[in-house]
Amino acid sequence: MTSLNATLMAHKAGPFDALMDITSRPPVVFVEGRGSWLRDQTGKDYLDFIQGWAVNCLGHCPDAITAAITVQARRLINCSPSFYNEPMIRLAGLIARHSGLDRTFFANSGAEANEGAIKLARKWGSRHRAGAHKIITFDHGFHGRTLATMAASGKPQWEHLFAPKVEGFAKVPLGDISQVERAISVDTVAVMLEPIQGEAGVFCADTDFLRDLRALTRREGLLLIFDEIQTGIGRTGKFFAFEHAGIAPDIMTLGKGLGGGIPLAAMVAHEGICCFEHGDQGGTFNGNAFATAVGCAVMEEIARPGFLAGVTQMGIYLSGGLEALSRRHRCGGVRGKGLLLALDLGRAIGPQIAAEAFAQGLLVNSPRPDSLRFMPALTVTRDEIDQMLRILDQVLGKWAADPTC
Ligand SMILES: Cc1ncc(COP(=O)(O)O)c(C=O)c1O
C-alpha cells in the first residue's frame, strides 16, 4: 500500500495521465476487494452496490472463483479457439441445461455477444427469410459500444455519434406491442430487447408485453432475441429473466455475471437457428479455458440449492428498505426485480447523491439524473443492505437539509 502511495506521489505528471480519459473517475485507486467490500490505497473501505456494473455476481474475490482461477491457471490457460478445451465444453453444457437453448458461442464482452446475435439473425434471414435483415429494437435500450450494438441501442445521446451508423435497426417504445407490429416489414428478421432496461435506469418490460412479443414473433416467423447481459445469471432471482414471463427466446446473450469479474460472454441459440458456416464467426480469445473455467464455477454456485431463492429474498428485503427510504425522503418509489433495483429520487440529484455516498464509503450508480441503481453481489447479506440503507438515509437527509452539500 505504502509503495503504491509513494508511486502516486512520485508521479511527475498526474498519476493517471497515461490513461485515455474516457470517463470521470474519482482520484481513488482500489487495491483490494472481498465480498461486498472494496478498499482503496489509503485503507478506506467502501460498501460496493455497483459490483463492476452487475458483474461480480459472487462479490469480490469469492473463494469459488479464486479456486477455479488457480486450478485452471496451472492446467491450461488457452489453446486457441480452433481446438476444443474441457471447461469450454462443460460451460456450454451448463448453459444449455439451465436455459433450454442448445448451442453457445463464447465471446469476451457483452457487445461482442450481441454482435454475434445480430450476425446470426442476419445469416438466418439470408437463409430463411429471403434476405430479411432488419432488427426491431427499443427506445432507450442498451446493447453495447461497438458500432452495430450502438446502432441497435436506443440511447438518444448516440443518435448522431460516430456517423455513419450501422443500418438495419428500427426503434419502437418499450411495452407497445402495436408499434412493434407496425414496425414489421418484409425486411424484418428479429426483435431484440433487454427484459429489464438496466442502463436506461432499470425499466422492466411488462410480462404481458413479453408474452405478446413471443406470440407476435412466432406468428410472423421472426426471431426473438433477449439481451440478458445484465439480467441473466441469477440477477433477478431466476437463472434468466425470461423465466419470469414463462416464455423462451430464440437467441439469448449473456455477459457480466457469467464470468463473475473475468471477461466472458456468450451468445446462445436454438439448434435450428445455428446457421453460421465455418469462418462466419470467431475470435482469438473466444472460449479460452481460463475464462470458461471461471464461468463453470459461477454457474455451479448459482445452481446450488437455495441460491436463487436467497437472491429473491434479498431482493425483497432491499426493495422494502428502499421503499421505506423513498417514503421518508419523498422520492418516487422503487423499480426492478431481484437484485437489479432503482430508486426514483423524484428529482435530478442522482449524480450528487452518488458522489456524496461515495465520500461516505458507499458505491451506488446513477444511470439517469433522477435515479440510483443498485446491483449488489448476489451474495449480499441483510446486514450489508442495512448498512447501505443507513448511509443512503444520511446522505438523502443531508441533501434535504443542504442541497449545496
Ligand atoms: C443489457 C446490456 N447489453 C450489453 C452490454 C454491453 O456489455 P459489455 O460492456 O460487456 O460490452 C451491457 C453493458 O452494460 C448491458 O447492460
The ligand as an ORCA input file, in Angstrom:
! r2SCAN-3c Opt
* xyz 0 1
  C     -28.048     -5.122    -21.470
  C     -26.617     -4.913    -21.867
  N     -26.209     -5.328    -23.075
  C     -24.929     -5.176    -23.473
  C     -23.996     -4.574    -22.663
  C     -22.580     -4.425    -23.133
  O     -21.758     -5.286    -22.446
  P     -20.159     -5.044    -22.459
  O     -19.923     -3.743    -21.764
  O     -19.607     -6.227    -21.746
  O     -19.766     -4.993    -23.901
  C     -24.384     -4.115    -21.398
  C     -23.428     -3.423    -20.536
  O     -23.767     -2.695    -19.646
  C     -25.729     -4.292    -20.992
  O     -26.146     -3.870    -19.807
*
